[in-house]
Amino acid sequence: MNIQIPPCNLSLVLLADLSDRDIEIFAAFGISAVVALIIAFILKKIFEKRYYVEMNSNAFFGCFVLAFVIVSCIAVSATSESDNKDSVSVYFVSERKFKNVPKTEFVGSNAQLCEYSRFHEVYYNDTGRDLVEYSVKYIKTNGIVGTGTDLPTGHIIKPNTYFWIVGLREENMFCKPPDATTITYRKNARVSDYTYLKFLDYADNVRREVKF
């Protein structure tokens, strides 16, 4: 059986993967480039008027780069401050990308998530199904860090719910926990015989593997 894949527009695919924050940053860099070019031309005119010597291309490019770096840093910082003031960056689980959500959406029990978002990632269950967040303990035995014997305990996350998890990796979403893992220690860090990994999955997928 021959399966034909319809052609796609790569630029549209890339734009679809961009979050609102990514688009804002690209726009800030684009505007910064235009402003930096204008500043470089102004500096060129001032230099030539004062010293009666034409500015060479290397000096003009240096002025442009310096102006671009300064202006882009100011622009990105301004967009970040605006985002932090009015919205929260939220990871939409089914779409696998971040979106800016107005803080006015976080009322009642979700209001505290605005404070958590300053230090931890905030998630939103837009899958339409119950999710389970759970931790798996890995114990070091004979130099190998393998899973323990006890079933991990998790808790249900209902659809259309905001939540936060510390230490959840994207690669640990909707997958089975590995039988073993690797522990990387920082220099002079306290060495432990066990570690935990966070996982997120559909409740129907882990009913036999997780207690909830």
N, C-alpha and C positions, 0 to 999 in steps of 0.2 A: 504494500500500500504506500503510495507516494503522498507525502504531506507537504503542502505548499505553505510557506510562511509569507504573508503579505509584506511588502516593503514598508518600512517605517522611516519617518523623518527623524534623524538622529538628534537634530537640534531641539525638536519638540520633546523627545524623550528626556534629554538632559534638563530642559526647562521644567519638565514635570517632576523631576527628582529634587529640584531646588525648593527650599523652604522660603517662607516670607523673609526670614532674617537673612538668608543667603542673597536674595534679590536686593534687599536694602543695602547690603555691603557692596555688591557689584555696582549698584547705582551710585553709592558714595565714592567708590574708586573712579568711576567714569566722570562724575562731576569734578572730582579732585584733579583729574588729568587735564580737563579743560581750564580750570582755574589756574593750575600750575603753569600751563602754557601761556596764559595771559600774563601772569606774573613774570615769567621768563622774558617775554617780549618787552615788558615795561622796564625790567632791569637792563635789558640790552640797550634800549633807547637812552636810559639814564647814563649808562656807561659810555656810550658813544658820544653823547652830548657833552659829557664832562671831560673826557680824555681825547676826543677827536680821533679816535681809533676804532675801526670796526671790530666788534667782538667776534672771535673765531667760533667755529662750530663746537669745538670741545668745551669751551667756556659756557656757551649757550646751553649745551646739553647738561652740563653740571648744574647750572642754575635751575633748569627744568626739574632735574631729579631731586635736588634739595627742596624746591618748592613743593613738588609732588608728595614727598615723604611727610613734610610738615602739614600740608593741607589734608592729606588722607588720614593722618593720625587724628587730627581735630575732627574730621567728618565722621570717622568710625566711632570715636569716643562720644560724639554727640548723639549718634543713632543708638548707641548702647545705653546712654543715660535716658533717652526717650523711651526705649523699650522697657527698662527697669522701672520707670515711673508709671507707665500706663498698662503694661501687659506682662505676661509670664510666658516663658518659652516652655512649651509642653510637647512631649514626645507622644505622637499618636501611634498606637501599637500596630494596628492593621496596615497603616500607610508607611510605617517605618521611617518617619521623618518628623522633625520639629516644626511646630507652628506657634506663632504668637497669639495667645489668648488674652483678651482684655481682663483686667483684674476684677472687673465688675461681675464676671462669671463665677468668681470664687466667693460664695456667700455661705452662711451657716457653717456646717461642719467642714467645708472645703476652704474656709477663709484662712486657716492656718497654713495651708499649702503655699500661699504666697510667701510666707516667711521661709518655709523649707526650700523653696525654689532658689533662694539666694545661695544655698550650700549644696543642694542635692537636685537631681533631675526629677521632674514631675512628669507622670505618665497619664494617659487617658485611654480607657478601655473602649475603643470604638469598634470592637469586633462583633458586637451583638451577641456574644456568648460569655459564659462565666469563665474567668481566668483563675488560676491558682499560682500564688507566689510561694516558693518554698526554698529551703536551704539544705544542701547535702553536705554532710560531714565526711571529710577524707582523713583517714588515719594512717600514719606512717608505720609500716611494718617491714622489717628487713630491708630498709632503704627504699621501699616502694610506698607511695602514698595512694592507697586504695580506699574504696567506699566502706563504711561501716555496715553493721548488720541490721541496725534499727531503721525502720521506715521514717523518712523525714516528715515533719509536720508543716502543713501549709495553711494558708487562709484564702478564702474566696474573694475575688474582686468582681463585683457585679458589672454588667454592661452600663455604658454611659457614666462611668465613675472615674473621678480623678484620684490618683494615688501616687505614692513615692516609695522607691526602694533604693537603699544604699548599696552600692557595689554590684548592681546588675549589669552584666555585659550583654551587648546585642547578640553575640554569638551563642548566648545561653537562653535565648528565647525559642520556644517551640521545638525543643530538641531533647533527646534522652541524655541524662547525665553520663559522662564517661566513667568507665570502671576505675580509672586512675587519673591523676593529674600531677602537675609539676608545681612545686612551691619555690618561688624565687625570693630570696631574702636580701635586704639591703645590708651593706657593710655595717658591722657592729650592731645589727639588729638582734633581738631576742629570738632564738631558734625554737620553734614549737613542733610538737609531734603530730599536729593535726591542723586542718584548715577547713573553711567553709566556702562553698560556691553557691551563689544565688541563681535560681532558675524561674522562668515564667512560662506557663503552658496552659492549654485549654483544660478545664476540669475533667472533661470526658476522656482526655488522653492519659491522665495519671491517676485514675480512681483506684487502681490496684497498687500503685507505687508510692502514693503519698496519702498521709492521714489528714483529713480536713472535715 
